[in-house]
């Protein structure tokens, strides 16, 4: 079975992935205990930035070549 995704489908999946990344960040930082919040937040921010960079790179591949 050959499944082809349209650009719109891929864009929508990337938007869902971006939203999930932000929600993960919020959940991790909200659940962090007070004494180690700064360490957890730094780790969570770094992870979020990595995920967002990956999503941006994949989104850039969708731009049609002129």
N, CA, C, O and CB atoms as a CASP TS submission, in Angstrom:
PFRMAT TS
TARGET T0000
AUTHOR 0000-0000-0000
METHOD Language model
MODEL 1
PARENT N/A
ATOM      1  N   UNK     1       0.840  -1.182   0.000  1.00  0.00           N
ATOM      2  CA  UNK     1       0.000   0.000   0.000  1.00  0.00           C
ATOM      3  C   UNK     1       0.887   1.248   0.000  1.00  0.00           C
ATOM      4  O   UNK     1       1.740   1.410   0.873  1.00  0.00           O
ATOM      5  CB  UNK     1      -0.957  -0.003   1.222  1.00  0.00           C
ATOM      6  N   UNK     2       0.685   2.102  -0.958  1.00  0.00           N
ATOM      7  CA  UNK     2       1.471   3.317  -1.102  1.00  0.00           C
ATOM      8  C   UNK     2       0.667   4.497  -0.577  1.00  0.00           C
ATOM      9  O   UNK     2      -0.350   4.864  -1.166  1.00  0.00           O
ATOM     10  CB  UNK     2       1.880   3.541  -2.577  1.00  0.00           C
ATOM     11  N   UNK     3       1.110   5.095   0.521  1.00  0.00           N
ATOM     12  CA  UNK     3       0.414   6.235   1.102  1.00  0.00           C
ATOM     13  C   UNK     3       1.166   7.509   0.770  1.00  0.00           C
ATOM     14  O   UNK     3       2.352   7.637   1.075  1.00  0.00           O
ATOM     15  CB  UNK     3       0.264   6.074   2.629  1.00  0.00           C
ATOM     16  N   UNK     4       0.480   8.445   0.146  1.00  0.00           N
ATOM     17  CA  UNK     4       1.061   9.742  -0.170  1.00  0.00           C
ATOM     18  C   UNK     4       0.361  10.793   0.675  1.00  0.00           C
ATOM     19  O   UNK     4      -0.867  10.859   0.719  1.00  0.00           O
ATOM     20  CB  UNK     4       0.938  10.067  -1.691  1.00  0.00           C
ATOM     21  N   UNK     5       1.156  11.606   1.339  1.00  0.00           N
ATOM     22  CA  UNK     5       0.606  12.683   2.153  1.00  0.00           C
ATOM     23  C   UNK     5       0.620  13.966   1.335  1.00  0.00           C
ATOM     24  O   UNK     5       1.601  14.261   0.653  1.00  0.00           O
ATOM     25  CB  UNK     5       1.410  12.856   3.478  1.00  0.00           C
ATOM     26  N   UNK     6      -0.459  14.723   1.401  1.00  0.00           N
ATOM     27  CA  UNK     6      -0.469  16.024   0.734  1.00  0.00           C
ATOM     28  C   UNK     6       0.306  17.023   1.588  1.00  0.00           C
ATOM     29  O   UNK     6       0.542  16.795   2.775  1.00  0.00           O
ATOM     30  CB  UNK     6      -1.930  16.518   0.487  1.00  0.00           C
ATOM     31  N   UNK     7       0.694  18.128   0.968  1.00  0.00           N
ATOM     32  CA  UNK     7       1.394  19.180   1.720  1.00  0.00           C
ATOM     33  C   UNK     7       0.549  19.678   2.883  1.00  0.00           C
ATOM     34  O   UNK     7       1.067  19.950   3.966  1.00  0.00           O
ATOM     35  CB  UNK     7       1.754  20.353   0.799  1.00  0.00           C
ATOM     36  N   UNK     8      -0.739  19.794   2.655  1.00  0.00           N
ATOM     37  CA  UNK     8      -1.635  20.269   3.708  1.00  0.00           C
ATOM     38  C   UNK     8      -1.670  19.284   4.878  1.00  0.00           C
ATOM     39  O   UNK     8      -1.691  19.694   6.039  1.00  0.00           O
ATOM     40  CB  UNK     8      -3.054  20.482   3.150  1.00  0.00           C
ATOM     41  N   UNK     9      -1.674  17.990   4.571  1.00  0.00           N
ATOM     42  CA  UNK     9      -1.646  16.973   5.621  1.00  0.00           C
ATOM     43  C   UNK     9      -0.369  17.069   6.445  1.00  0.00           C
ATOM     44  O   UNK     9      -0.401  17.003   7.673  1.00  0.00           O
ATOM     45  CB  UNK     9      -1.774  15.576   5.013  1.00  0.00           C
ATOM     46  N   UNK    10       0.751  17.225   5.752  1.00  0.00           N
ATOM     47  CA  UNK    10       2.042  17.311   6.437  1.00  0.00           C
ATOM     48  C   UNK    10       2.105  18.580   7.271  1.00  0.00           C
ATOM     49  O   UNK    10       2.583  18.551   8.405  1.00  0.00           O
ATOM     50  CB  UNK    10       3.205  17.275   5.424  1.00  0.00           C
ATOM     51  N   UNK    11       1.628  19.696   6.722  1.00  0.00           N
ATOM     52  CA  UNK    11       1.611  20.950   7.499  1.00  0.00           C
ATOM     53  C   UNK    11       0.769  20.801   8.759  1.00  0.00           C
ATOM     54  O   UNK    11       1.160  21.260   9.832  1.00  0.00           O
ATOM     55  CB  UNK    11       1.068  22.112   6.642  1.00  0.00           C
ATOM     56  N   UNK    12      -0.375  20.165   8.628  1.00  0.00           N
ATOM     57  CA  UNK    12      -1.246  19.957   9.781  1.00  0.00           C
ATOM     58  C   UNK    12      -0.569  19.064  10.827  1.00  0.00           C
ATOM     59  O   UNK    12      -0.651  19.343  12.024  1.00  0.00           O
ATOM     60  CB  UNK    12      -2.581  19.337   9.335  1.00  0.00           C
ATOM     61  N   UNK    13       0.088  18.007  10.390  1.00  0.00           N
ATOM     62  CA  UNK    13       0.800  17.132  11.324  1.00  0.00           C
ATOM     63  C   UNK    13       1.934  17.877  12.030  1.00  0.00           C
ATOM     64  O   UNK    13       2.175  17.663  13.218  1.00  0.00           O
ATOM     65  CB  UNK    13       1.357  15.907  10.584  1.00  0.00           C
ATOM     66  N   UNK    14       2.621  18.742  11.307  1.00  0.00           N
ATOM     67  CA  UNK    14       3.692  19.527  11.924  1.00  0.00           C
ATOM     68  C   UNK    14       3.128  20.530  12.934  1.00  0.00           C
ATOM     69  O   UNK    14       3.748  20.778  13.969  1.00  0.00           O
ATOM     70  CB  UNK    14       4.503  20.264  10.845  1.00  0.00           C
ATOM     71  N   UNK    15       1.964  21.103  12.643  1.00  0.00           N
ATOM     72  CA  UNK    15       1.317  22.003  13.601  1.00  0.00           C
ATOM     73  C   UNK    15       0.924  21.246  14.867  1.00  0.00           C
ATOM     74  O   UNK    15       1.079  21.756  15.977  1.00  0.00           O
ATOM     75  CB  UNK    15       0.076  22.665  12.969  1.00  0.00           C
ATOM     76  N   UNK    16       0.420  20.039  14.695  1.00  0.00           N
ATOM     77  CA  UNK    16       0.056  19.215  15.845  1.00  0.00           C
ATOM     78  C   UNK    16       1.298  18.878  16.662  1.00  0.00           C
ATOM     79  O   UNK    16       1.271  18.923  17.892  1.00  0.00           O
ATOM     80  CB  UNK    16      -0.656  17.923  15.389  1.00  0.00           C
ATOM     81  N   UNK    17       2.388  18.539  15.972  1.00  0.00           N
ATOM     82  CA  UNK    17       3.638  18.221  16.666  1.00  0.00           C
ATOM     83  C   UNK    17       4.177  19.442  17.412  1.00  0.00           C
ATOM     84  O   UNK    17       4.683  19.315  18.527  1.00  0.00           O
ATOM     85  CB  UNK    17       4.687  17.705  15.668  1.00  0.00           C
ATOM     86  N   UNK    18       4.072  20.622  16.800  1.00  0.00           N
ATOM     87  CA  UNK    18       4.528  21.845  17.468  1.00  0.00           C
ATOM     88  C   UNK    18       3.692  22.129  18.717  1.00  0.00           C
ATOM     89  O   UNK    18       4.232  22.487  19.763  1.00  0.00           O
ATOM     90  CB  UNK    18       4.460  23.045  16.501  1.00  0.00           C
ATOM     91  N   UNK    19       2.396  21.970  18.603  1.00  0.00           N
ATOM     92  CA  UNK    19       1.516  22.167  19.758  1.00  0.00           C
ATOM     93  C   UNK    19       1.848  21.186  20.867  1.00  0.00           C
ATOM     94  O   UNK    19       1.886  21.557  22.040  1.00  0.00           O
ATOM     95  CB  UNK    19       0.049  22.017  19.349  1.00  0.00           C
ATOM     96  N   UNK    20       2.087  19.938  20.500  1.00  0.00           N
ATOM     97  CA  UNK    20       2.439  18.918  21.488  1.00  0.00           C
ATOM     98  C   UNK    20       3.748  19.262  22.191  1.00  0.00           C
ATOM     99  O   UNK    20       3.889  19.033  23.392  1.00  0.00           O
ATOM    100  CB  UNK    20       2.547  17.542  20.820  1.00  0.00           C
ATOM    101  N   UNK    21       4.707  19.814  21.444  1.00  0.00           N
ATOM    102  CA  UNK    21       5.995  20.193  22.035  1.00  0.00           C
ATOM    103  C   UNK    21       5.790  21.277  23.087  1.00  0.00           C
ATOM    104  O   UNK    21       6.373  21.210  24.169  1.00  0.00           O
ATOM    105  CB  UNK    21       6.979  20.684  20.943  1.00  0.00           C
ATOM    106  N   UNK    22       4.961  22.279  22.777  1.00  0.00           N
ATOM    107  CA  UNK    22       4.693  23.338  23.751  1.00  0.00           C
ATOM    108  C   UNK    22       3.962  22.793  24.981  1.00  0.00           C
ATOM    109  O   UNK    22       4.290  23.157  26.110  1.00  0.00           O
ATOM    110  CB  UNK    22       3.866  24.457  23.102  1.00  0.00           C
ATOM    111  N   UNK    23       2.981  21.928  24.765  1.00  0.00           N
ATOM    112  CA  UNK    23       2.263  21.350  25.903  1.00  0.00           C
ATOM    113  C   UNK    23       3.183  20.507  26.773  1.00  0.00           C
ATOM    114  O   UNK    23       3.071  20.537  27.999  1.00  0.00           O
ATOM    115  CB  UNK    23       1.092  20.503  25.415  1.00  0.00           C
ATOM    116  N   UNK    24       4.092  19.754  26.158  1.00  0.00           N
ATOM    117  CA  UNK    24       5.070  18.979  26.934  1.00  0.00           C
ATOM    118  C   UNK    24       5.929  19.897  27.789  1.00  0.00           C
ATOM    119  O   UNK    24       6.174  19.620  28.963  1.00  0.00           O
ATOM    120  CB  UNK    24       5.963  18.141  26.001  1.00  0.00           C
ATOM    121  N   UNK    25       6.390  21.008  27.181  1.00  0.00           N
ATOM    122  CA  UNK    25       7.197  21.981  27.922  1.00  0.00           C
ATOM    123  C   UNK    25       6.420  22.513  29.129  1.00  0.00           C
ATOM    124  O   UNK    25       6.940  22.554  30.244  1.00  0.00           O
ATOM    125  CB  UNK    25       7.621  23.150  27.000  1.00  0.00           C
ATOM    126  N   UNK    26       5.184  22.914  28.895  1.00  0.00           N
ATOM    127  CA  UNK    26       4.369  23.455  29.988  1.00  0.00           C
ATOM    128  C   UNK    26       4.139  22.425  31.093  1.00  0.00           C
ATOM    129  O   UNK    26       4.226  22.746  32.278  1.00  0.00           O
ATOM    130  CB  UNK    26       3.026  23.941  29.450  1.00  0.00           C
ATOM    131  N   UNK    27       3.849  21.206  30.702  1.00  0.00           N
ATOM    132  CA  UNK    27       3.590  20.164  31.692  1.00  0.00           C
ATOM    133  C   UNK    27       4.831  19.884  32.541  1.00  0.00           C
ATOM    134  O   UNK    27       4.741  19.765  33.763  1.00  0.00           O
ATOM    135  CB  UNK    27       3.126  18.879  31.000  1.00  0.00           C
ATOM    136  N   UNK    28       5.978  19.780  31.890  1.00  0.00           N
ATOM    137  CA  UNK    28       7.213  19.490  32.625  1.00  0.00           C
ATOM    138  C   UNK    28       7.540  20.627  33.590  1.00  0.00           C
ATOM    139  O   UNK    28       7.908  20.380  34.738  1.00  0.00           O
ATOM    140  CB  UNK    28       8.388  19.264  31.648  1.00  0.00           C
ATOM    141  N   UNK    29       7.406  21.880  33.126  1.00  0.00           N
ATOM    142  CA  UNK    29       7.766  22.996  33.996  1.00  0.00           C
ATOM    143  C   UNK    29       6.747  23.200  35.112  1.00  0.00           C
ATOM    144  O   UNK    29       7.116  23.600  36.216  1.00  0.00           O
ATOM    145  CB  UNK    29       7.899  24.270  33.182  1.00  0.00           C
ATOM    146  N   UNK    30       5.495  22.935  34.844  1.00  0.00           N
ATOM    147  CA  UNK    30       4.474  23.072  35.905  1.00  0.00           C
ATOM    148  C   UNK    30       4.617  21.997  36.969  1.00  0.00           C
ATOM    149  O   UNK    30       4.347  22.241  38.145  1.00  0.00           O
ATOM    150  CB  UNK    30       3.067  23.010  35.305  1.00  0.00           C
ATOM    151  N   UNK    31       5.039  20.810  36.559  1.00  0.00           N
ATOM    152  CA  UNK    31       5.172  19.694  37.496  1.00  0.00           C
ATOM    153  C   UNK    31       6.512  19.689  38.232  1.00  0.00           C
ATOM    154  O   UNK    31       6.738  18.854  39.109  1.00  0.00           O
ATOM    155  CB  UNK    31       4.999  18.389  36.760  1.00  0.00           C
ATOM    156  N   UNK    32       7.395  20.615  37.879  1.00  0.00           N
ATOM    157  CA  UNK    32       8.732  20.626  38.492  1.00  0.00           C
ATOM    158  C   UNK    32       8.635  21.072  39.952  1.00  0.00           C
ATOM    159  O   UNK    32       7.948  22.043  40.269  1.00  0.00           O
ATOM    160  CB  UNK    32       9.694  21.564  37.703  1.00  0.00           C
ATOM    161  N   UNK    33       9.326  20.355  40.830  1.00  0.00           N
ATOM    162  CA  UNK    33       9.342  20.789  42.232  1.00  0.00           C
ATOM    163  C   UNK    33      10.096  22.117  42.370  1.00  0.00           C
ATOM    164  O   UNK    33      11.047  22.383  41.636  1.00  0.00           O
ATOM    165  CB  UNK    33       9.996  19.702  43.132  1.00  0.00           C
ATOM    166  N   UNK    34       9.664  22.924  43.301  1.00  0.00           N
ATOM    167  CA  UNK    34      10.227  24.271  43.500  1.00  0.00           C
ATOM    168  C   UNK    34      11.749  24.299  43.605  1.00  0.00           C
ATOM    169  O   UNK    34      12.378  25.138  42.959  1.00  0.00           O
ATOM    170  CB  UNK    34       9.646  24.878  44.742  1.00  0.00           C
ATOM    171  N   UNK    35      12.369  23.416  44.393  1.00  0.00           N
ATOM    172  CA  UNK    35      13.833  23.522  44.552  1.00  0.00           C
ATOM    173  C   UNK    35      14.627  23.312  43.262  1.00  0.00           C
ATOM    174  O   UNK    35      15.716  23.866  43.115  1.00  0.00           O
ATOM    175  CB  UNK    35      14.297  22.522  45.569  1.00  0.00           C
ATOM    176  N   UNK    36      14.104  22.528  42.336  1.00  0.00           N
ATOM    177  CA  UNK    36      14.893  22.272  41.123  1.00  0.00           C
ATOM    178  C   UNK    36      14.205  22.805  39.868  1.00  0.00           C
ATOM    179  O   UNK    36      14.494  22.348  38.762  1.00  0.00           O
ATOM    180  CB  UNK    36      15.149  20.775  40.969  1.00  0.00           C
ATOM    181  N   UNK    37      13.293  23.773  40.030  1.00  0.00           N
ATOM    182  CA  UNK    37      12.579  24.323  38.882  1.00  0.00           C
ATOM    183  C   UNK    37      13.537  24.884  37.839  1.00  0.00           C
ATOM    184  O   UNK    37      13.362  24.619  36.650  1.00  0.00           O
ATOM    185  CB  UNK    37      11.616  25.406  39.334  1.00  0.00           C
ATOM    186  N   UNK    38      14.535  25.645  38.247  1.00  0.00           N
ATOM    187  CA  UNK    38      15.420  26.296  37.270  1.00  0.00           C
ATOM    188  C   UNK    38      16.173  25.269  36.428  1.00  0.00           C
ATOM    189  O   UNK    38      16.364  25.473  35.229  1.00  0.00           O
ATOM    190  CB  UNK    38      16.419  27.215  37.985  1.00  0.00           C
ATOM    191  N   UNK    39      16.600  24.173  37.044  1.00  0.00           N
ATOM    192  CA  UNK    39      17.280  23.120  36.279  1.00  0.00           C
ATOM    193  C   UNK    39      16.324  22.445  35.305  1.00  0.00           C
ATOM    194  O   UNK    39      16.670  22.199  34.150  1.00  0.00           O
ATOM    195  CB  UNK    39      17.887  22.075  37.225  1.00  0.00           C
ATOM    196  N   UNK    40      15.121  22.149  35.783  1.00  0.00           N
ATOM    197  CA  UNK    40      14.117  21.491  34.936  1.00  0.00           C
ATOM    198  C   UNK    40      13.708  22.411  33.799  1.00  0.00           C
ATOM    199  O   UNK    40      13.574  21.968  32.659  1.00  0.00           O
ATOM    200  CB  UNK    40      12.880  21.083  35.765  1.00  0.00           C
ATOM    201  N   UNK    41      13.507  23.694  34.103  1.00  0.00           N
ATOM    202  CA  UNK    41      13.080  24.638  33.079  1.00  0.00           C
ATOM    203  C   UNK    41      14.147  24.784  32.003  1.00  0.00           C
ATOM    204  O   UNK    41      13.825  24.830  30.816  1.00  0.00           O
ATOM    205  CB  UNK    41      12.765  26.000  33.704  1.00  0.00           C
ATOM    206  N   UNK    42      15.403  24.858  32.400  1.00  0.00           N
ATOM    207  CA  UNK    42      16.503  24.966  31.436  1.00  0.00           C
ATOM    208  C   UNK    42      16.540  23.746  30.519  1.00  0.00           C
ATOM    209  O   UNK    42      16.702  23.882  29.306  1.00  0.00           O
ATOM    210  CB  UNK    42      17.851  25.121  32.170  1.00  0.00           C
ATOM    211  N   UNK    43      16.389  22.551  31.099  1.00  0.00           N
ATOM    212  CA  UNK    43      16.368  21.320  30.309  1.00  0.00           C
ATOM    213  C   UNK    43      15.159  21.300  29.370  1.00  0.00           C
ATOM    214  O   UNK    43      15.284  20.960  28.193  1.00  0.00           O
ATOM    215  CB  UNK    43      16.344  20.086  31.235  1.00  0.00           C
ATOM    216  N   UNK    44      13.979  21.670  29.905  1.00  0.00           N
ATOM    217  CA  UNK    44      12.750  21.641  29.110  1.00  0.00           C
ATOM    218  C   UNK    44      12.822  22.653  27.960  1.00  0.00           C
ATOM    219  O   UNK    44      12.378  22.365  26.849  1.00  0.00           O
ATOM    220  CB  UNK    44      11.524  21.935  30.004  1.00  0.00           C
ATOM    221  N   UNK    45      13.383  23.836  28.229  1.00  0.00           N
ATOM    222  CA  UNK    45      13.512  24.860  27.187  1.00  0.00           C
ATOM    223  C   UNK    45      14.447  24.375  26.081  1.00  0.00           C
ATOM    224  O   UNK    45      14.160  24.552  24.897  1.00  0.00           O
ATOM    225  CB  UNK    45      14.034  26.187  27.787  1.00  0.00           C
ATOM    226  N   UNK    46      15.549  23.772  26.468  1.00  0.00           N
ATOM    227  CA  UNK    46      16.499  23.253  25.492  1.00  0.00           C
ATOM    228  C   UNK    46      15.841  22.175  24.625  1.00  0.00           C
ATOM    229  O   UNK    46      16.004  22.165  23.405  1.00  0.00           O
ATOM    230  CB  UNK    46      17.746  22.688  26.202  1.00  0.00           C
ATOM    231  N   UNK    47      15.113  21.290  25.251  1.00  0.00           N
ATOM    232  CA  UNK    47      14.410  20.232  24.516  1.00  0.00           C
ATOM    233  C   UNK    47      13.358  20.824  23.580  1.00  0.00           C
ATOM    234  O   UNK    47      13.231  20.392  22.434  1.00  0.00           O
ATOM    235  CB  UNK    47      13.748  19.243  25.496  1.00  0.00           C
ATOM    236  N   UNK    48      12.605  21.811  24.066  1.00  0.00           N
ATOM    237  CA  UNK    48      11.591  22.469  23.236  1.00  0.00           C
ATOM    238  C   UNK    48      12.242  23.125  22.021  1.00  0.00           C
ATOM    239  O   UNK    48      11.756  22.977  20.900  1.00  0.00           O
ATOM    240  CB  UNK    48      10.812  23.522  24.059  1.00  0.00           C
ATOM    241  N   UNK    49      13.327  23.840  22.238  1.00  0.00           N
ATOM    242  CA  UNK    49      14.011  24.520  21.119  1.00  0.00           C
ATOM    243  C   UNK    49      14.487  23.516  20.075  1.00  0.00           C
ATOM    244  O   UNK    49      14.378  23.769  18.875  1.00  0.00           O
ATOM    245  CB  UNK    49      15.211  25.342  21.638  1.00  0.00           C
ATOM    246  N   UNK    50      15.006  22.392  20.519  1.00  0.00           N
ATOM    247  CA  UNK    50      15.438  21.357  19.591  1.00  0.00           C
ATOM    248  C   UNK    50      14.284  20.807  18.772  1.00  0.00           C
ATOM    249  O   UNK    50      14.402  20.611  17.563  1.00  0.00           O
ATOM    250  CB  UNK    50      16.112  20.236  20.342  1.00  0.00           C
ATOM    251  N   UNK    51      13.166  20.561  19.446  1.00  0.00           N
ATOM    252  CA  UNK    51      11.989  20.056  18.731  1.00  0.00           C
ATOM    253  C   UNK    51      11.460  21.081  17.745  1.00  0.00           C
ATOM    254  O   UNK    51      11.098  20.730  16.623  1.00  0.00           O
ATOM    255  CB  UNK    51      10.889  19.670  19.716  1.00  0.00           C
ATOM    256  N   UNK    52      11.410  22.357  18.151  1.00  0.00           N
ATOM    257  CA  UNK    52      10.908  23.405  17.258  1.00  0.00           C
ATOM    258  C   UNK    52      11.835  23.604  16.064  1.00  0.00           C
ATOM    259  O   UNK    52      11.364  23.834  14.950  1.00  0.00           O
ATOM    260  CB  UNK    52      10.748  24.725  18.021  1.00  0.00           C
ATOM    261  N   UNK    53      13.145  23.519  16.280  1.00  0.00           N
ATOM    262  CA  UNK    53      14.096  23.626  15.157  1.00  0.00           C
ATOM    263  C   UNK    53      13.891  22.490  14.165  1.00  0.00           C
ATOM    264  O   UNK    53      13.942  22.701  12.953  1.00  0.00           O
ATOM    265  CB  UNK    53      15.554  23.617  15.672  1.00  0.00           C
ATOM    266  N   UNK    54      13.660  21.298  14.673  1.00  0.00           N
ATOM    267  CA  UNK    54      13.407  20.150  13.805  1.00  0.00           C
ATOM    268  C   UNK    54      12.132  20.355  12.985  1.00  0.00           C
ATOM    269  O   UNK    54      12.095  20.061  11.790  1.00  0.00           O
ATOM    270  CB  UNK    54      13.301  18.863  14.637  1.00  0.00           C
ATOM    271  N   UNK    55      11.112  20.850  13.630  1.00  0.00           N
ATOM    272  CA  UNK    55       9.839  21.103  12.942  1.00  0.00           C
ATOM    273  C   UNK    55      10.023  22.184  11.884  1.00  0.00           C
ATOM    274  O   UNK    55       9.519  22.050  10.769  1.00  0.00           O
ATOM    275  CB  UNK    55       8.738  21.521  13.953  1.00  0.00           C
ATOM    276  N   UNK    56      10.743  23.256  12.223  1.00  0.00           N
ATOM    277  CA  UNK    56      10.999  24.330  11.238  1.00  0.00           C
ATOM    278  C   UNK    56      11.749  23.800  10.017  1.00  0.00           C
ATOM    279  O   UNK    56      11.449  24.174   8.883  1.00  0.00           O
ATOM    280  CB  UNK    56      11.807  25.474  11.888  1.00  0.00           C
ATOM    281  N   UNK    57      12.717  22.935  10.257  1.00  0.00           N
ATOM    282  CA  UNK    57      13.492  22.369   9.140  1.00  0.00           C
ATOM    283  C   UNK    57      12.598  21.528   8.237  1.00  0.00           C
ATOM    284  O   UNK    57      12.687  21.612   7.012  1.00  0.00           O
ATOM    285  CB  UNK    57      14.665  21.512   9.670  1.00  0.00           C
ATOM    286  N   UNK    58      11.749  20.729   8.835  1.00  0.00           N
ATOM    287  CA  UNK    58      10.850  19.904   8.012  1.00  0.00           C
ATOM    288  C   UNK    58       9.813  20.773   7.306  1.00  0.00           C
ATOM    289  O   UNK    58       9.415  20.476   6.180  1.00  0.00           O
ATOM    290  CB  UNK    58      10.143  18.837   8.880  1.00  0.00           C
ATOM    291  N   UNK    59       9.377  21.842   7.963  1.00  0.00           N
ATOM    292  CA  UNK    59       8.416  22.757   7.336  1.00  0.00           C
ATOM    293  C   UNK    59       9.072  23.473   6.139  1.00  0.00           C
ATOM    294  O   UNK    59       8.419  23.707   5.121  1.00  0.00           O
ATOM    295  CB  UNK    59       7.891  23.801   8.377  1.00  0.00           C
ATOM    296  N   UNK    60      10.338  23.812   6.265  1.00  0.00           N
ATOM    297  CA  UNK    60      11.060  24.493   5.179  1.00  0.00           C
ATOM    298  C   UNK    60      11.163  23.599   3.944  1.00  0.00           C
ATOM    299  O   UNK    60      11.198  24.096   2.819  1.00  0.00           O
ATOM    300  CB  UNK    60      12.471  24.907   5.648  1.00  0.00           C
ATOM    301  N   UNK    61      11.209  22.302   4.147  1.00  0.00           N
ATOM    302  CA  UNK    61      11.272  21.374   3.019  1.00  0.00           C
ATOM    303  C   UNK    61       9.980  21.365   2.217  1.00  0.00           C
ATOM    304  O   UNK    61       9.971  20.932   1.065  1.00  0.00           O
ATOM    305  CB  UNK    61      11.578  19.973   3.512  1.00  0.00           C
ATOM    306  N   UNK    62       8.891  21.835   2.808  1.00  0.00           N
ATOM    307  CA  UNK    62       7.601  21.841   2.125  1.00  0.00           C
ATOM    308  C   UNK    62       7.435  23.030   1.180  1.00  0.00           C
ATOM    309  O   UNK    62       6.543  23.036   0.332  1.00  0.00           O
ATOM    310  CB  UNK    62       6.488  21.846   3.142  1.00  0.00           C
ATOM    311  N   UNK    63       8.297  24.035   1.331  1.00  0.00           N
ATOM    312  CA  UNK    63       8.179  25.228   0.497  1.00  0.00           C
ATOM    313  C   UNK    63       8.514  24.840  -0.930  1.00  0.00           C
ATOM    314  O   UNK    63       9.576  24.277  -1.193  1.00  0.00           O
ATOM    315  CB  UNK    63       9.111  26.376   1.001  1.00  0.00           C
ATOM    316  N   UNK    64       7.610  25.140  -1.855  1.00  0.00           N
ATOM    317  CA  UNK    64       7.887  24.794  -3.254  1.00  0.00           C
ATOM    318  C   UNK    64       9.090  25.559  -3.795  1.00  0.00           C
ATOM    319  O   UNK    64       9.285  26.735  -3.486  1.00  0.00           O
ATOM    320  CB  UNK    64       6.661  25.078  -4.123  1.00  0.00           C
ATOM    321  N   UNK    65       9.875  24.888  -4.590  1.00  0.00           N
ATOM    322  CA  UNK    65      11.042  25.512  -5.203  1.00  0.00           C
ATOM    323  C   UNK    65      10.567  26.343  -6.378  1.00  0.00           C
ATOM    324  O   UNK    65       9.836  25.846  -7.235  1.00  0.00           O
ATOM    325  CB  UNK    65      12.092  24.449  -5.653  1.00  0.00           C
ATOM    326  N   UNK    66      10.979  27.618  -6.429  1.00  0.00           N
ATOM    327  CA  UNK    66      10.507  28.526  -7.480  1.00  0.00           C
ATOM    328  C   UNK    66      11.334  28.395  -8.731  1.00  0.00           C
ATOM    329  O   UNK    66      11.076  29.086  -9.717  1.00  0.00           O
ATOM    330  CB  UNK    66      10.535  29.964  -7.000  1.00  0.00           C
TER
END
